[in-house]
């Protein structure tokens, strides 16, 4: 066995505070570094006393009021609304005092290097971390899911104190990068590394050998602070459909092209993690859990063998081209195998709009899936998008009618505004023919946050705003319902 590295521990700062379970990507990195005999100290917001942000909770009238304000497009509110949005983004991204205190205390312990795992909304906090590390003479690597996009990375390389930004799947290569960093070598020799001086190792290709991934190490996460012991896992990366015009997941570092781990490595990990953390509850973080039907069917057939009395949740894609593994019989079998909650992207109930999105779904199939899952006793959650370019009043009315007809079968609806993302098919189509999207005015890219800013003109029309209010009202009445008993454990997890 190789001896452990003798330098001070590496400080890995995980800034993800959007879930009530460990960060899967960070668990992989910790495992990889420890296999290479590095000592790692993890610093996470929840462990530092920062409250976790959860999604899709049971809503009340205050949530409805804030949502109406967020989705408002009344002409008289336009300028004030944009100022409120700006203030809200500032409030959301501000560094939390408890996290800042924990960071300064950790850096004062003189770690060998600081590794930051960040989302783009955390730019101000990354500036503070880099500043503190530079003052202490400690090198810094910054990474995250969208730093493989050059326009985004260029906006972040100016942060003073950042030695390099890592944009790629580095589950196997991070230990070598750290070695180069500590030896003050040339980091541009590594794929996926971008330096402030303009040098780069080039784009890192998608990781293919997923079956060789180590079991994620979650031992340093604050399990005592989670409301329930939910273990995150993933059967594959990317999405076997991968054609939706709006989707940013498939252009992120981990989402490019679909790759499956295979059922054997997944089942073995489930069994081991269940034993390690004394929990039988899992959340699958796959973009599309039914991308590999052999794995999907393997979970249904063998989950209970490897995790007796276990429960699990995940997200699927209701594609209409061939077998999608979501027949009534398979859903009933999945419920017996422990599938407790399931999520899918409805986006809209207008078939013409779904076709424009290249969603690959048919509204009749979505209806059958939703009703079959509900009848099987599975809690159903869906995500929806409002304001997609070319959305009309009639599109909204069709969506409203669908939600009313399926009100009893839906437990939660995650409604969001259309958000243009760089490098997506929408981005390419907009660049080729911006006149096609003349309903989007005042359009500009904010690459620091990887999003497009715009105004959607049809949303100012009275009939459109009325239909949108009806949509918000239906969604609110769905979201204020309590979850069924066996799904409560997973409340706010998707």
C-alpha positions as CSV (number, residue, x, y, z in Angstrom):
1,X,0.0,0.0,0.0
2,X,1.2,3.5,-0.9
3,X,2.0,5.8,2.1
4,X,-0.4,8.7,2.7
5,X,0.5,12.1,1.4
6,X,2.4,13.9,4.1
7,X,1.2,17.5,3.4
8,X,-1.7,19.2,5.1
9,X,-5.2,18.0,4.3
10,X,-7.0,19.2,1.2
11,X,-10.0,21.5,2.0
12,X,-12.9,20.6,-0.3
13,X,-15.6,23.2,0.0
14,X,-19.0,22.0,-1.2
15,X,-21.3,25.0,-1.8
16,X,-24.3,22.9,-2.8
17,X,-27.1,23.7,-0.3
18,X,-30.1,22.8,-2.5
19,X,-30.8,19.4,-1.2
20,X,-31.3,17.5,2.1
21,X,-28.9,14.8,1.2
22,X,-25.1,14.5,0.4
23,X,-23.8,15.9,-2.9
24,X,-23.2,13.0,-5.2
25,X,-20.5,14.6,-7.3
26,X,-18.5,15.6,-4.3
27,X,-18.8,12.1,-2.8
28,X,-17.2,10.7,-6.0
29,X,-14.3,13.3,-5.8
30,X,-13.7,12.5,-2.1
31,X,-13.5,8.8,-2.8
32,X,-11.1,9.3,-5.7
33,X,-8.8,11.6,-3.7
34,X,-8.7,9.2,-0.7
35,X,-8.0,6.3,-3.0
36,X,-5.0,8.3,-4.1
37,X,-4.0,8.6,-0.4
38,X,-4.9,12.3,0.0
39,X,-6.3,13.5,3.3
40,X,-9.5,15.4,2.7
41,X,-11.5,17.7,4.9
42,X,-15.0,18.5,3.7
43,X,-16.7,21.8,4.5
44,X,-20.4,22.0,3.6
45,X,-23.1,24.7,4.3
46,X,-25.4,22.5,6.3
47,X,-22.6,21.3,8.6
48,X,-21.8,25.0,9.2
49,X,-25.3,25.8,10.3
50,X,-26.6,27.2,7.0
51,X,-30.3,26.1,6.5
52,X,-30.8,23.8,3.5
53,X,-33.0,24.9,0.7
54,X,-35.6,22.3,-0.3
55,X,-37.8,22.1,-3.3
56,X,-41.5,21.4,-3.8
57,X,-42.8,21.8,-0.3
58,X,-46.5,21.9,0.6
59,X,-47.4,25.4,-0.4
60,X,-49.5,28.1,1.4
61,X,-51.0,31.4,0.5
62,X,-47.6,33.2,0.9
63,X,-46.0,30.9,-1.6
64,X,-48.9,31.6,-4.0
65,X,-48.5,35.4,-3.5
66,X,-44.7,35.2,-4.2
67,X,-45.3,33.0,-7.3
68,X,-47.8,35.4,-8.7
69,X,-45.3,38.2,-8.3
70,X,-42.5,36.1,-9.8
71,X,-44.6,35.2,-12.9
72,X,-46.2,38.6,-13.3
73,X,-45.9,40.3,-16.7
74,X,-48.3,43.2,-16.3
75,X,-47.0,46.1,-18.4
76,X,-47.2,48.5,-15.5
77,X,-45.0,46.3,-13.4
78,X,-42.2,45.6,-16.0
79,X,-39.6,48.0,-14.7
80,X,-40.3,47.3,-11.1
81,X,-40.4,43.6,-11.7
82,X,-36.9,43.6,-13.2
83,X,-35.6,45.5,-10.3
84,X,-37.2,43.0,-7.9
85,X,-35.7,40.1,-9.9
86,X,-32.3,41.8,-9.6
87,X,-32.7,42.3,-5.9
88,X,-33.9,38.7,-5.4
89,X,-30.9,37.3,-7.3
90,X,-28.6,39.4,-5.1
91,X,-30.3,38.2,-1.9
92,X,-30.1,34.6,-3.0
93,X,-26.4,34.7,-3.9
94,X,-25.2,36.7,-1.0
95,X,-22.6,34.8,1.1
96,X,-24.1,33.4,4.3
97,X,-22.3,34.8,7.4
98,X,-22.1,31.3,9.0
99,X,-20.5,29.9,5.9
100,X,-18.0,32.7,5.6
101,X,-17.0,32.2,9.2
102,X,-16.5,28.5,8.7
103,X,-14.5,29.1,5.6
104,X,-12.1,31.6,7.3
105,X,-11.6,29.2,10.2
106,X,-10.9,26.3,7.8
107,X,-8.4,28.3,5.8
108,X,-6.7,29.4,9.0
109,X,-5.9,25.7,9.6
110,X,-3.5,26.0,6.5
111,X,-4.8,23.3,4.2
112,X,-2.5,22.2,1.4
113,X,-5.0,23.5,-1.2
114,X,-8.6,24.6,-1.5
115,X,-11.0,22.8,-3.9
116,X,-14.3,24.5,-4.5
117,X,-17.4,22.8,-5.9
118,X,-19.8,25.6,-6.9
119,X,-22.9,26.5,-8.8
120,X,-23.0,29.6,-10.8
121,X,-25.3,31.5,-8.4
122,X,-22.5,31.4,-5.8
123,X,-20.1,33.7,-7.6
124,X,-19.9,36.3,-4.7
125,X,-19.0,33.5,-2.2
126,X,-16.3,32.1,-4.5
127,X,-14.8,35.6,-4.7
128,X,-14.6,35.6,-0.9
129,X,-13.1,32.1,-0.7
130,X,-10.4,32.9,-3.3
131,X,-9.6,36.2,-1.6
132,X,-9.1,34.5,1.8
133,X,-7.0,31.6,0.3
134,X,-4.8,34.0,-1.6
135,X,-4.1,36.0,1.5
136,X,-3.0,32.8,3.2
137,X,-0.9,31.7,0.2
138,X,-3.0,28.6,-0.5
139,X,-3.7,27.5,-4.1
140,X,-7.3,27.1,-5.3
141,X,-9.1,24.9,-7.9
142,X,-12.6,25.8,-8.8
143,X,-15.0,23.4,-10.4
144,X,-18.7,23.0,-11.3
145,X,-21.2,21.5,-13.8
146,X,-21.1,24.4,-16.3
147,X,-17.4,25.3,-16.4
148,X,-17.0,23.1,-19.5
149,X,-18.7,26.0,-21.4
150,X,-16.0,28.5,-22.5
151,X,-18.2,31.6,-22.4
152,X,-19.0,30.8,-18.8
153,X,-15.5,30.0,-17.7
154,X,-14.0,33.1,-19.1
155,X,-16.3,35.2,-16.9
156,X,-15.0,33.4,-13.8
157,X,-11.3,33.3,-14.5
158,X,-10.9,36.9,-13.5
159,X,-11.6,36.0,-9.8
160,X,-8.4,36.9,-8.0
161,X,-6.8,34.0,-6.2
162,X,-8.2,31.2,-8.5
163,X,-5.3,29.1,-9.8
164,X,-7.4,27.2,-12.3
165,X,-11.0,26.3,-13.2
166,X,-11.9,22.7,-13.9
167,X,-14.7,22.0,-16.3
168,X,-15.2,18.3,-16.9
169,X,-15.7,14.9,-15.3
170,X,-12.6,14.5,-13.3
171,X,-13.6,11.5,-11.1
172,X,-10.4,9.7,-12.2
173,X,-8.0,12.6,-13.0
174,X,-8.5,15.0,-10.0
175,X,-5.7,13.4,-7.9
176,X,-3.2,14.1,-10.7
177,X,-4.4,17.6,-11.1
178,X,-4.0,18.2,-7.3
179,X,-0.5,16.7,-7.5
180,X,0.4,19.2,-10.3
181,X,-1.1,22.0,-8.3
182,X,0.8,21.3,-5.2
183,X,4.1,20.9,-7.1
184,X,3.4,24.2,-8.9
185,X,3.5,22.5,-12.3
186,X,1.7,23.3,-15.5
187,X,-2.0,22.6,-15.0
188,X,-2.7,23.0,-18.7
189,X,-1.4,19.5,-19.3
190,X,-4.7,18.2,-17.9
191,X,-7.8,18.0,-20.0
192,X,-10.7,20.2,-18.8
193,X,-8.4,22.8,-17.0
194,X,-8.6,26.5,-17.8
195,X,-6.0,29.0,-16.5
196,X,-6.2,32.8,-15.9
197,X,-3.3,33.3,-18.3
198,X,-5.3,31.9,-21.2
199,X,-3.7,28.5,-21.3
200,X,-6.0,25.4,-21.3
201,X,-5.8,21.7,-21.5
202,X,-8.7,21.7,-23.9
203,X,-12.2,20.3,-23.4
204,X,-12.3,17.1,-21.4
205,X,-14.2,14.4,-23.3
206,X,-17.2,12.7,-21.6
207,X,-16.2,10.0,-19.1
208,X,-16.9,6.6,-20.6
209,X,-15.8,3.9,-18.1
210,X,-18.6,4.6,-15.6
211,X,-18.6,1.0,-14.3
212,X,-15.2,1.7,-12.9
213,X,-16.4,4.6,-10.8
214,X,-15.6,4.3,-7.0
215,X,-18.4,4.1,-4.5
216,X,-19.0,7.7,-3.4
217,X,-17.7,8.6,0.0
218,X,-20.4,10.4,2.0
219,X,-18.8,9.8,5.4
220,X,-18.0,13.5,6.1
221,X,-21.5,14.8,5.3
222,X,-23.7,16.0,8.3
223,X,-26.0,13.0,8.4
224,X,-27.3,14.0,11.8
225,X,-28.7,17.3,10.3
226,X,-30.7,15.7,7.5
227,X,-34.4,15.3,8.2
228,X,-34.1,11.7,6.8
229,X,-31.2,9.6,5.7
230,X,-31.6,9.6,1.9
231,X,-28.7,8.3,-0.2
232,X,-28.1,9.8,-3.6
233,X,-27.0,7.6,-6.5
234,X,-27.0,7.6,-10.3
235,X,-27.2,4.7,-12.9
236,X,-25.8,6.7,-15.8
237,X,-24.9,10.2,-17.0
238,X,-26.5,12.1,-19.8
239,X,-29.9,11.4,-21.3
240,X,-30.7,8.8,-24.0
241,X,-33.1,11.3,-25.6
242,X,-31.0,14.4,-25.3
243,X,-32.9,16.5,-27.9
244,X,-35.0,19.0,-26.0
245,X,-34.2,22.4,-27.3
246,X,-34.2,24.0,-23.8
247,X,-32.3,21.5,-21.8
248,X,-29.1,22.6,-20.1
249,X,-28.4,19.4,-18.3
250,X,-27.2,17.7,-21.5
251,X,-24.6,20.4,-22.1
252,X,-23.2,20.4,-18.6
253,X,-20.0,18.5,-17.9
254,X,-21.7,15.4,-16.7
255,X,-24.6,15.4,-19.1
256,X,-22.9,15.3,-22.5
257,X,-23.9,12.1,-24.3
258,X,-25.6,9.2,-22.5
259,X,-23.5,6.6,-20.8
260,X,-24.7,3.8,-18.5
261,X,-23.0,2.2,-15.6
262,X,-24.7,-1.1,-16.0
263,X,-27.0,-2.8,-13.5
264,X,-24.4,-4.9,-11.7
265,X,-22.3,-2.0,-10.4
266,X,-25.5,0.0,-9.5
267,X,-27.0,-2.8,-7.4
268,X,-23.7,-3.5,-5.6
269,X,-23.4,0.2,-4.7
270,X,-27.0,0.3,-3.4
271,X,-26.3,-2.6,-1.1
272,X,-23.0,-1.2,0.2
273,X,-24.3,2.3,0.7
274,X,-27.4,1.0,2.5
275,X,-25.1,-0.9,4.9
276,X,-22.7,2.1,5.4
277,X,-25.4,4.6,6.2
278,X,-28.0,2.5,7.8
279,X,-30.7,3.6,5.4
280,X,-32.8,1.9,2.8
281,X,-34.0,5.1,1.1
282,X,-32.4,6.2,-2.2
283,X,-32.8,9.1,-4.7
284,X,-31.7,8.4,-8.2
285,X,-30.4,11.7,-9.8
286,X,-30.3,10.5,-13.4
287,X,-31.6,13.0,-15.9
288,X,-33.7,10.1,-17.3
289,X,-33.7,7.0,-15.1
290,X,-35.3,4.9,-17.9
291,X,-32.5,5.8,-20.4
292,X,-31.1,2.3,-20.2
293,X,-34.1,-0.1,-20.1
294,X,-31.9,-3.0,-18.9
295,X,-30.9,-0.9,-15.9
296,X,-34.5,0.4,-15.3
297,X,-36.0,-3.1,-15.5
298,X,-33.1,-4.5,-13.4
299,X,-33.9,-2.0,-10.6
300,X,-37.6,-3.1,-10.7
301,X,-36.6,-6.8,-10.7
302,X,-33.8,-6.8,-8.1
303,X,-33.9,-3.7,-5.9
304,X,-35.6,-5.5,-3.1
305,X,-33.1,-8.3,-3.3
306,X,-30.2,-6.0,-2.7
307,X,-32.0,-3.5,-0.4
308,X,-34.8,-5.3,1.4
309,X,-37.7,-3.1,2.3
310,X,-36.0,-0.2,0.5
311,X,-37.7,2.7,-1.2
312,X,-36.5,4.9,-4.1
313,X,-37.5,7.9,-6.2
314,X,-36.3,9.2,-9.6
315,X,-37.1,11.0,-12.8
316,X,-38.2,9.4,-16.1
317,X,-38.9,10.5,-19.7
318,X,-42.2,9.5,-21.2
319,X,-41.0,9.2,-24.7
320,X,-43.4,7.8,-27.3
321,X,-40.9,6.1,-29.7
322,X,-40.8,2.4,-28.8
323,X,-40.8,0.8,-25.3
324,X,-40.1,3.3,-22.6
325,X,-40.4,0.8,-19.7
326,X,-43.4,2.7,-18.3
327,X,-46.3,0.4,-19.0
328,X,-49.0,0.0,-16.5
329,X,-47.6,-3.4,-15.6
330,X,-44.1,-2.2,-15.2
331,X,-45.2,0.7,-13.0
332,X,-47.1,-1.6,-10.7
333,X,-44.0,-3.8,-10.5
334,X,-41.9,-0.8,-9.7
335,X,-44.2,0.2,-6.9
336,X,-43.8,-3.3,-5.5
337,X,-40.0,-2.9,-5.9
338,X,-40.1,0.2,-3.7
339,X,-40.6,3.1,-6.2
340,X,-42.4,5.6,-4.0
341,X,-42.2,8.9,-6.0
342,X,-41.7,9.5,-9.7
343,X,-41.1,12.8,-11.6
344,X,-41.4,13.5,-15.3
345,X,-41.2,16.6,-17.5
346,X,-44.6,17.5,-18.8
347,X,-43.5,21.1,-19.7
348,X,-46.8,21.8,-21.5
349,X,-50.0,20.0,-22.5
350,X,-50.0,21.6,-26.0
351,X,-48.8,19.0,-28.5
352,X,-47.7,21.6,-31.0
353,X,-45.6,23.3,-28.3
354,X,-44.1,20.0,-27.2
355,X,-43.1,19.3,-30.8
356,X,-41.5,22.7,-31.1
357,X,-39.5,21.9,-27.9
358,X,-38.5,18.5,-29.5
359,X,-39.7,17.0,-26.3
360,X,-40.2,13.5,-27.8
361,X,-43.4,13.0,-25.8
362,X,-47.1,12.7,-26.7
363,X,-49.7,14.2,-24.5
364,X,-51.8,11.1,-24.6
365,X,-48.9,9.0,-23.4
366,X,-48.2,11.5,-20.6
367,X,-51.8,11.2,-19.5
368,X,-51.7,7.4,-19.5
369,X,-48.4,7.3,-17.6
370,X,-49.7,9.8,-15.0
371,X,-52.9,7.9,-14.4
372,X,-51.2,4.5,-14.4
373,X,-48.5,5.6,-11.9
374,X,-51.1,7.1,-9.6
375,X,-53.2,3.9,-9.8
376,X,-50.1,1.9,-8.9
377,X,-49.8,4.0,-5.7
378,X,-46.8,6.0,-6.8
379,X,-46.6,9.7,-5.9
380,X,-46.3,11.7,-9.1
381,X,-44.5,15.0,-9.6
382,X,-44.0,16.9,-12.8
383,X,-42.0,19.9,-14.0
384,X,-43.5,22.5,-16.3
385,X,-42.3,25.5,-18.2
386,X,-44.2,28.7,-18.8
387,X,-43.3,31.3,-21.5
388,X,-41.5,29.1,-24.0
389,X,-41.1,31.1,-27.2
390,X,-44.2,30.8,-29.4
391,X,-46.4,29.8,-26.4
392,X,-49.9,31.2,-27.0
393,X,-53.1,31.7,-25.0
394,X,-54.5,28.5,-26.5
395,X,-51.4,26.5,-25.4
396,X,-52.0,27.7,-21.8
397,X,-55.6,26.8,-22.0
398,X,-54.8,23.3,-23.1
399,X,-52.3,23.0,-20.2
400,X,-54.9,24.2,-17.8
401,X,-57.5,21.7,-19.0
402,X,-55.0,18.9,-18.7
403,X,-54.1,19.8,-15.1
404,X,-57.7,20.0,-14.1
405,X,-58.4,16.6,-15.6
406,X,-55.4,15.1,-13.8
407,X,-55.7,17.1,-10.6
408,X,-56.3,14.0,-8.5
409,X,-53.2,12.2,-9.9
410,X,-50.6,14.9,-9.4
411,X,-49.0,15.6,-6.0
412,X,-46.6,18.4,-7.0
413,X,-46.0,20.6,-10.0
414,X,-42.7,22.4,-10.4
415,X,-43.5,25.4,-12.6
416,X,-40.7,27.6,-13.9
417,X,-40.2,30.3,-16.5
418,X,-38.4,29.5,-19.7
419,X,-34.7,30.1,-19.1
420,X,-32.5,30.3,-22.2
421,X,-29.2,28.5,-21.5
422,X,-25.9,28.8,-23.6
423,X,-24.9,26.0,-25.9
424,X,-28.3,24.4,-25.9
425,X,-30.2,23.8,-29.2
426,X,-32.2,26.9,-28.5
427,X,-29.0,29.0,-28.3
428,X,-27.9,27.7,-31.6
429,X,-31.3,28.3,-33.3
430,X,-31.4,31.8,-31.8
431,X,-28.0,32.7,-33.1
432,X,-28.9,31.4,-36.6
433,X,-32.2,33.2,-36.9
434,X,-33.0,35.7,-34.1
435,X,-35.9,37.1,-36.1
436,X,-37.7,33.8,-35.6
437,X,-37.9,34.8,-31.9
438,X,-39.1,38.3,-32.2
439,X,-41.4,37.7,-29.2
440,X,-38.2,37.8,-27.0
441,X,-37.2,41.4,-26.7
442,X,-34.3,43.1,-24.9
443,X,-32.5,39.7,-25.2
444,X,-28.9,39.4,-23.8
445,X,-26.7,36.8,-22.4
446,X,-25.4,36.8,-18.8
447,X,-22.6,34.2,-19.2
448,X,-21.4,34.6,-15.6
449,X,-24.7,33.0,-14.6
450,X,-25.2,31.0,-17.9
451,X,-28.6,32.4,-18.7
452,X,-30.4,34.6,-21.1
453,X,-32.2,37.7,-20.0
454,X,-35.2,38.9,-22.0
455,X,-38.8,40.1,-22.0
456,X,-41.6,37.9,-23.5
457,X,-44.0,40.2,-25.3
458,X,-47.1,38.0,-25.6
459,X,-47.1,37.7,-21.8
460,X,-48.2,41.3,-21.6
461,X,-51.5,40.6,-23.4
462,X,-54.6,40.5,-21.2
463,X,-55.9,37.2,-22.4
464,X,-52.5,35.6,-22.0
465,X,-52.2,37.0,-18.5
466,X,-55.6,35.7,-17.5
467,X,-54.8,32.1,-18.7
468,X,-51.5,32.3,-16.8
469,X,-53.3,33.3,-13.6
470,X,-55.5,30.3,-14.0
471,X,-52.4,28.1,-14.5
472,X,-50.9,29.5,-11.3
473,X,-54.1,28.9,-9.4
474,X,-54.4,25.3,-10.5
475,X,-50.7,24.6,-9.7
476,X,-51.1,26.2,-6.2
477,X,-54.1,24.0,-5.4
478,X,-52.1,20.9,-6.5
479,X,-49.1,21.9,-4.5
480,X,-51.0,22.6,-1.3
481,X,-52.1,19.0,-1.1
482,X,-50.3,16.9,1.5
483,X,-48.2,14.0,0.1
484,X,-49.4,10.5,0.6
485,X,-47.9,8.9,3.7
486,X,-45.2,6.7,2.2
487,X,-44.0,9.7,0.1
488,X,-43.5,12.1,3.0
489,X,-39.9,10.8,3.6
490,X,-39.0,12.2,0.2
491,X,-40.8,15.5,0.5
492,X,-38.8,18.3,-1.2
493,X,-36.3,15.9,-2.7
494,X,-37.0,16.5,-6.4
